[in-house]
């Protein structure tokens, strides 16, 4: 899930395809963040690793076995359970700010 070099939806899809080979899943969230950018925190009575600030994420969905698509892009505080590393999507989603990756890219390339 943590891929500091992920820079695009295409990167996130490739990462999701690779992850699915070892750990099959229907959805995968890829975070552009270093492991060192987290701190320990107690949340709802359990220890979690929480990102120090909001980080970019790409949520990808499996269409077929080797076909994935990015379905959501934005920023959120990433929160993982310490004991097993499981991504706590419900808690993390409360902090998310969705973005439209294509709209932002097109705006930069627009000529006036």
C-alpha positions as CSV (number, residue, x, y, z in Angstrom):
1,X,0.0,0.0,0.0
2,X,2.8,2.5,0.7
3,X,4.6,3.4,-2.5
4,X,6.5,6.7,-2.1
5,X,7.3,6.7,-5.9
6,X,3.7,6.4,-7.0
7,X,2.9,9.5,-9.1
8,X,-0.2,8.7,-11.1
9,X,-3.3,6.5,-11.6
10,X,-1.3,4.4,-14.1
11,X,1.4,3.7,-11.4
12,X,-1.3,2.8,-8.9
13,X,-3.0,0.4,-11.3
14,X,0.3,-1.4,-11.9
15,X,1.0,-1.6,-8.2
16,X,-2.5,-3.0,-7.6
17,X,-2.0,-5.7,-10.3
18,X,1.3,-6.7,-8.7
19,X,-0.2,-6.8,-5.2
20,X,-3.2,-8.8,-6.3
21,X,-0.8,-11.6,-7.5
22,X,0.4,-12.2,-3.9
23,X,-2.6,-11.1,-1.9
24,X,-5.9,-11.2,-4.0
25,X,-8.3,-8.4,-3.3
26,X,-11.1,-6.5,-5.1
27,X,-10.0,-3.0,-4.0
28,X,-6.5,-1.6,-3.3
29,X,-5.5,1.9,-2.0
30,X,-2.0,3.1,-2.9
31,X,-0.5,5.8,-0.8
32,X,2.4,8.1,-1.8
33,X,4.2,8.2,1.5
34,X,7.4,7.0,3.2
35,X,7.1,4.6,6.2
36,X,9.0,7.1,8.2
37,X,6.2,9.7,7.8
38,X,4.0,7.9,10.4
39,X,3.6,8.1,14.2
40,X,2.0,5.7,16.7
41,X,-1.3,6.7,18.2
42,X,-4.1,5.1,20.3
43,X,-7.4,5.1,18.4
44,X,-10.5,3.4,19.7
45,X,-8.4,1.6,22.3
46,X,-5.8,0.1,19.9
47,X,-2.4,1.2,18.6
48,X,-2.3,2.5,15.0
49,X,0.2,4.0,12.7
50,X,-1.1,7.3,11.4
51,X,0.5,9.5,8.7
52,X,1.9,12.8,10.1
53,X,-0.1,14.7,7.4
54,X,-2.5,14.1,4.6
55,X,-1.0,12.1,1.8
56,X,-1.9,11.4,-1.8
57,X,-3.8,8.2,-2.5
58,X,-5.3,6.3,-5.4
59,X,-8.1,3.8,-4.9
60,X,-8.1,1.1,-7.5
61,X,-10.8,-1.5,-8.3
62,X,-10.3,-4.9,-9.9
63,X,-12.4,-5.3,-13.1
64,X,-11.0,-8.7,-14.1
65,X,-8.0,-10.7,-12.8
66,X,-5.3,-8.5,-14.5
67,X,-7.5,-5.5,-15.3
68,X,-7.8,-2.7,-12.7
69,X,-8.9,0.9,-12.9
70,X,-8.5,3.9,-10.6
71,X,-11.8,4.9,-9.1
72,X,-10.8,7.6,-6.7
73,X,-7.9,10.0,-6.2
74,X,-7.3,12.5,-3.4
75,X,-5.6,13.1,-0.1
76,X,-6.2,11.7,3.4
77,X,-4.6,10.8,6.7
78,X,-3.6,7.1,6.2
79,X,-4.2,5.0,9.3
80,X,-3.1,1.3,9.7
81,X,-3.6,-1.0,12.6
82,X,-0.2,-1.7,14.3
83,X,-0.7,-5.4,15.2
84,X,-1.3,-6.6,11.6
85,X,-0.8,-3.6,9.3
86,X,-4.4,-3.6,8.1
87,X,-5.5,-0.4,6.4
88,X,-8.3,1.2,8.5
89,X,-10.4,2.6,5.6
90,X,-13.4,3.7,7.7
91,X,-11.2,5.9,9.9
92,X,-9.0,7.1,7.1
93,X,-11.9,8.0,4.8
94,X,-13.3,10.4,7.4
95,X,-10.2,12.6,6.6
96,X,-10.2,12.3,2.8
97,X,-10.4,15.1,0.2
98,X,-11.2,13.8,-3.2
99,X,-9.6,15.3,-6.3
100,X,-10.2,14.8,-10.0
101,X,-6.8,13.8,-11.4
102,X,-7.7,14.4,-15.0
103,X,-9.4,17.8,-14.4
104,X,-6.3,19.1,-12.5
105,X,-4.0,17.9,-15.2
106,X,-6.1,19.4,-18.0
107,X,-6.2,22.7,-16.2
108,X,-2.4,22.9,-16.1
109,X,-2.2,22.3,-19.8
110,X,-4.9,24.7,-20.8
111,X,-3.8,27.7,-23.0
112,X,-5.4,31.1,-22.7
